[in-house]
Amino acid sequence: MNKNQPDLIREIDSPVFNRAFYWYVVTLFRRRFRAVWLDDSAVRHTSRATLYLGNHNSWWDALIPLLLNERVLHQRAKAMMDVEQLQKYPFFRRLGVFSIDRRHPRKAFESLVYAAELLNESGMHPDPKVPGSHAGAGAPSPSPAPAPASASSASSSAAPSVSISTGAGAVSSSSRSAPVLDRKAMPRNTRPVGLWFYPEGKLVRPETPVTLEGGIKWLARNLDPARTEIVPFAIHMHFMRSDKPELFVRMGEVLDQRMFEMRGDPVRDETQADRIAMIMRHLRDATRRDSAQFNESGRPHSGFRLLLGRQP
């Protein structure tokens, strides 16, 4: 690897390229998929910046966030990509992608600090009397905690509805009281950031148990809960009804960020991490199950709506 390579390769703000590439992505999804279904019944368009956590099981995971953001969520979409992949495909920088180098803990930590700053500084406090309540006002970032100890620890990556029973404290009560706003009507550069993050950090088989690496734990602990939120999502696709696959995406409830508080007690910390992984696993399994159940008109059950493709 080039020793002169920068520790962090940042994204390039390019609204024109972003919009043009979005239409290319829409065409690509229409050609390759019979239909794209979305269950976003739990989503509320608030002033908070959002950290999205999902399962990384297919090549399409790099393009799904762009499709969802431009069509539904209307945030400033950001994502991390392995530094070597980003050097190979530099156009992703114009889509809001910045680098992470998992082989070097210091470089990986710099990417995590940058991610926390993006989220904390773009999210708006729900109380307009609080300084920094408006997007772009520069909400203060928390003091960084110690860096993850290793490169691997800095890796990024049966209810029918999305509200899956996972125990008390799983869903943030503050998210329900946050005001809803029309993000699409906001100037793009003032919208809160939506950072898409795959905790596995690499492609894994769909049945692989969900794991949380040290990087995501650190990032979640260093977010301002008044200005940010953490939302799990699940992706599944199948060929049950056509020679073209159908894609299903489900957005989960906002997680209570207190779940990410690791206090140095190995048993307690492991239990907390297991609870978060359990929520993501249940969301993934419920999405897989519900995507295979259809009503008489051929539409899937449990809140899915047609995002792209033809009606059944």
C-alpha positions as CSV (number, residue, x, y, z in Angstrom):
1,M,0.0,0.0,0.0
2,N,1.2,3.5,-0.8
3,K,2.7,5.0,2.4
4,N,1.6,8.5,1.1
5,Q,-2.0,7.4,1.0
6,P,-4.2,9.8,3.1
7,D,-5.6,8.4,6.3
8,L,-9.1,9.4,5.2
9,I,-10.5,9.9,1.7
10,R,-13.5,12.1,2.1
11,E,-16.7,12.3,0.0
12,I,-17.2,14.9,-2.7
13,D,-20.5,16.9,-2.6
14,S,-21.9,16.6,-6.1
15,P,-25.7,16.9,-6.2
16,V,-25.8,16.8,-10.1
17,F,-23.8,13.6,-10.3
18,N,-25.8,12.2,-7.4
19,R,-29.2,12.8,-9.1
20,A,-27.9,11.6,-12.5
21,F,-26.6,8.4,-10.9
22,Y,-29.8,7.9,-9.1
23,W,-31.8,7.7,-12.3
24,Y,-29.2,5.2,-13.6
25,V,-29.8,3.1,-10.4
26,V,-33.6,3.3,-10.9
27,T,-33.2,1.9,-14.4
28,L,-30.9,-0.8,-13.1
29,F,-33.3,-1.9,-10.5
30,R,-36.2,-1.9,-12.9
31,R,-34.3,-4.1,-15.3
32,R,-32.9,-6.6,-12.8
33,F,-35.8,-6.9,-10.3
34,R,-39.4,-7.9,-10.8
35,A,-40.3,-5.6,-7.9
36,V,-38.8,-3.7,-5.0
37,W,-40.9,-3.7,-1.9
38,L,-40.5,-1.4,1.1
39,D,-41.9,-1.4,4.6
40,D,-41.2,2.0,6.0
41,S,-44.2,2.2,8.3
42,A,-41.9,2.8,11.3
43,V,-40.1,5.7,9.7
44,R,-40.7,9.3,10.8
45,H,-39.1,12.1,8.9
46,T,-37.6,14.1,11.8
47,S,-34.8,16.7,12.1
48,R,-32.4,14.1,13.5
49,A,-29.5,12.7,11.6
50,T,-29.7,8.9,11.3
51,L,-27.3,6.0,11.6
52,Y,-28.7,3.1,9.6
53,L,-27.5,-0.5,10.6
54,G,-28.2,-3.3,8.2
55,N,-27.3,-6.8,7.1
56,H,-24.7,-7.0,4.3
57,N,-25.5,-10.0,2.1
58,S,-25.4,-8.9,-1.5
59,W,-23.7,-6.8,-4.1
60,W,-26.8,-4.6,-4.3
61,D,-26.3,-3.3,-0.8
62,A,-24.1,-0.5,-2.1
63,L,-26.9,0.9,-4.3
64,I,-30.0,0.3,-2.1
65,P,-29.2,3.3,0.2
66,L,-29.1,5.7,-2.7
67,L,-32.5,4.4,-4.0
68,L,-34.1,4.6,-0.6
69,N,-32.7,8.0,0.2
70,E,-33.6,9.8,-3.1
71,R,-37.0,8.2,-3.3
72,V,-38.2,8.1,0.3
73,L,-35.9,9.4,3.1
74,H,-34.5,12.7,1.6
75,Q,-31.4,13.0,3.8
76,R,-27.8,13.7,2.8
77,A,-26.8,10.0,2.3
78,K,-23.3,9.0,3.4
79,A,-21.6,5.6,3.7
80,M,-18.2,4.1,4.4
81,M,-16.3,1.9,2.0
82,D,-13.0,0.0,2.3
83,V,-10.2,2.3,1.2
84,E,-9.0,-0.1,-1.5
85,Q,-12.5,-0.4,-2.9
86,L,-13.0,3.3,-2.9
87,Q,-9.7,3.8,-4.7
88,K,-10.8,1.2,-7.3
89,Y,-14.3,2.9,-7.7
90,P,-13.6,6.6,-7.0
91,F,-17.0,7.8,-8.4
92,F,-18.6,6.5,-5.2
93,R,-17.0,9.6,-3.5
94,R,-19.5,11.7,-5.4
95,L,-22.3,9.6,-3.9
96,G,-21.4,10.5,-0.3
97,V,-18.9,7.7,0.3
98,F,-15.8,8.1,2.4
99,S,-13.0,5.6,3.2
100,I,-12.2,3.4,6.1
101,D,-9.0,1.4,6.4
102,R,-9.7,-1.6,8.7
103,R,-6.1,-2.8,8.6
104,H,-4.8,0.2,10.5
105,P,-6.6,1.0,13.8
106,R,-5.5,4.7,13.8
107,K,-6.8,5.3,10.3
108,A,-10.0,3.3,11.0
109,F,-10.5,5.4,14.1
110,E,-10.2,8.7,12.1
111,S,-13.0,7.5,9.9
112,L,-15.2,6.8,12.9
113,V,-14.5,10.2,14.4
114,Y,-15.4,11.8,11.1
115,A,-18.6,9.8,10.9
116,A,-19.6,10.9,14.4
117,E,-18.9,14.5,13.4
118,L,-21.1,14.2,10.3
119,L,-24.0,12.9,12.2
120,N,-23.8,15.2,15.3
121,E,-23.2,18.4,13.3
122,S,-26.0,17.8,10.8
123,G,-28.7,16.7,13.2
124,M,-31.0,19.4,14.6
125,H,-32.1,19.5,18.3
126,P,-35.9,19.2,18.4
127,D,-36.1,22.2,20.8
128,P,-35.6,25.4,18.8
129,K,-34.4,27.2,21.9
130,V,-31.3,25.0,22.1
131,P,-28.3,26.5,20.3
132,G,-27.5,24.6,17.1
133,S,-31.1,23.6,16.6
134,H,-31.0,24.4,12.9
135,A,-29.2,22.2,10.3
136,G,-25.8,23.4,9.5
137,A,-25.5,25.3,12.8
138,G,-22.7,23.1,14.0
139,A,-24.0,21.1,16.9
140,P,-21.1,20.2,19.2
141,S,-19.5,16.8,18.9
142,P,-18.8,14.7,21.9
143,S,-15.3,14.2,23.1
144,P,-13.9,11.1,21.3
145,A,-13.6,8.0,23.4
146,P,-10.4,5.9,23.1
147,A,-9.8,4.3,19.8
148,P,-10.8,0.6,19.2
149,A,-8.0,-1.7,20.2
150,S,-7.6,-3.4,16.8
151,A,-8.3,-3.0,13.2
152,S,-10.9,-5.8,13.3
153,S,-12.7,-4.1,16.2
154,A,-13.1,-0.9,14.0
155,S,-14.9,-2.8,11.3
156,S,-18.0,-1.1,9.9
157,S,-19.4,-3.3,8.9
158,A,-42.2,-13.7,15.2
159,A,-44.3,-10.5,14.9
160,P,-45.4,-9.7,11.4
161,S,-44.9,-5.9,11.8
162,V,-41.6,-4.0,12.2
163,S,-42.2,-3.4,16.0
164,I,-40.5,-6.6,17.1
165,S,-40.6,-7.5,20.8
166,T,-37.1,-7.3,22.0
167,G,-37.4,-6.3,25.7
168,A,-37.8,-3.1,27.6
169,G,-35.8,-0.1,26.4
170,A,-35.2,-1.4,22.9
171,V,-37.1,1.4,21.2
172,S,-36.3,5.1,21.9
173,S,-39.2,7.0,23.4
174,S,-37.7,10.3,22.5
175,S,-37.9,9.4,18.8
176,R,-41.7,9.3,19.0
177,S,-41.9,12.9,20.3
178,A,-39.5,14.4,17.7
179,P,-41.3,16.7,15.3
180,V,-41.9,15.5,11.8
181,L,-40.8,17.7,8.9
182,D,-40.8,17.7,5.1
183,R,-37.1,16.9,4.4
184,K,-37.7,16.8,0.7
185,A,-38.7,20.5,0.7
186,M,-35.4,21.4,2.5
187,P,-32.4,22.6,0.6
188,R,-30.2,19.5,0.1
189,N,-27.2,21.0,2.0
190,T,-29.3,21.7,5.1
191,R,-30.9,18.2,5.4
192,P,-29.7,15.9,8.2
193,V,-27.2,13.2,7.3
194,G,-28.2,9.6,6.9
195,L,-25.1,7.3,7.3
196,W,-25.5,3.8,6.1
197,F,-23.4,1.2,8.0
198,Y,-23.0,-2.5,7.7
199,P,-21.7,-3.8,11.0
200,E,-20.2,-7.0,9.4
201,G,-17.8,-4.8,7.3
202,K,-17.9,-7.4,4.5
203,L,-20.3,-9.6,2.6
204,V,-21.6,-12.5,4.6
205,R,-24.0,-15.3,4.0
206,P,-27.6,-14.5,4.8
207,E,-27.8,-17.1,7.6
208,T,-24.6,-15.8,9.3
209,P,-25.3,-14.6,12.9
210,V,-25.4,-10.8,13.2
211,T,-22.3,-9.5,15.1
212,L,-21.4,-6.0,16.3
213,E,-17.8,-5.0,16.0
214,G,-16.0,-2.5,18.2
215,G,-16.3,0.3,15.6
216,I,-20.1,0.5,15.6
217,K,-20.1,0.3,19.4
218,W,-17.7,3.3,19.6
219,L,-19.6,5.3,17.0
220,A,-23.0,4.7,18.6
221,R,-21.6,5.8,22.1
222,N,-20.3,9.0,20.6
223,L,-23.5,10.2,19.0
224,D,-25.6,13.0,20.5
225,P,-29.0,11.4,21.3
226,A,-30.7,14.8,21.1
227,R,-29.6,15.2,17.5
228,T,-29.2,11.7,16.1
229,E,-31.0,8.4,16.0
230,I,-30.1,4.8,15.2
231,V,-32.4,2.8,12.9
232,P,-31.9,-0.9,11.9
233,F,-32.9,-2.1,8.5
234,A,-33.1,-5.5,6.8
235,I,-32.7,-6.6,3.2
236,H,-33.9,-9.8,1.6
237,M,-34.5,-11.0,-2.0
238,H,-36.0,-14.2,-3.5
239,F,-37.0,-15.8,-6.8
240,M,-40.2,-17.4,-5.5
241,R,-42.5,-15.9,-8.2
242,S,-40.4,-15.1,-11.2
243,D,-37.1,-15.6,-13.0
244,K,-36.3,-12.1,-11.8
245,P,-35.8,-11.6,-8.0
246,E,-38.0,-9.5,-5.8
247,L,-36.3,-7.3,-3.3
248,F,-37.7,-6.5,0.2
249,V,-36.4,-3.8,2.5
250,R,-37.8,-3.2,6.0
251,M,-36.9,-0.2,8.2
252,G,-37.1,-0.9,11.9
253,E,-38.0,1.2,15.0
254,V,-35.5,3.7,16.3
255,L,-33.2,2.1,18.8
256,D,-32.7,3.4,22.3
257,Q,-29.1,4.7,22.2
258,R,-28.6,3.8,25.9
259,M,-28.4,0.2,24.7
260,F,-24.9,1.1,23.3
261,E,-23.5,2.2,26.6
262,M,-20.6,0.0,27.3
263,R,-19.3,0.5,30.9
264,G,-16.3,-1.7,31.1
265,D,-18.1,-4.7,32.7
266,P,-17.4,-7.5,30.2
267,V,-20.5,-9.5,31.1
268,R,-22.9,-6.5,30.9
269,D,-21.3,-5.1,27.8
270,E,-21.6,-8.5,26.0
271,T,-25.2,-8.7,27.1
272,Q,-25.9,-5.3,25.6
273,A,-24.2,-6.1,22.3
274,D,-26.1,-9.4,22.2
275,R,-29.4,-7.5,22.6
276,I,-28.7,-5.2,19.7
277,A,-27.6,-8.1,17.5
278,M,-30.8,-9.9,18.5
279,I,-32.9,-6.9,17.4
280,M,-31.2,-6.9,14.0
281,R,-31.5,-10.7,13.7
282,H,-35.2,-10.6,14.5
283,L,-35.8,-7.9,11.9
284,R,-33.9,-9.8,9.3
285,D,-35.7,-13.1,10.0
286,A,-39.1,-11.4,10.1
287,T,-38.4,-9.7,6.8
288,R,-37.4,-13.0,5.3
289,R,-40.5,-14.7,6.6
290,D,-43.0,-12.0,5.7
291,S,-41.6,-11.6,2.2
292,A,-42.8,-15.1,1.4
293,Q,-46.5,-14.5,2.5
294,F,-48.8,-12.9,0.0
295,N,-52.5,-12.0,0.0
296,E,-55.1,-12.9,-2.7
297,S,-54.1,-10.0,-4.9
298,G,-50.4,-11.1,-4.8
299,R,-49.1,-8.3,-2.6
300,P,-46.9,-9.2,0.4
301,H,-48.3,-9.0,3.9
302,S,-47.1,-7.0,6.8
303,G,-46.8,-3.4,5.6
304,F,-44.8,-3.8,2.4
305,R,-45.6,-1.3,-0.3
306,L,-44.4,-1.3,-4.0
307,L,-41.5,1.0,-4.5
308,L,-40.4,0.0,-8.0
309,G,-41.7,-2.6,-10.5
310,R,-45.0,-3.8,-11.7
311,Q,-48.1,-4.6,-9.6
312,P,-48.7,-8.3,-9.0
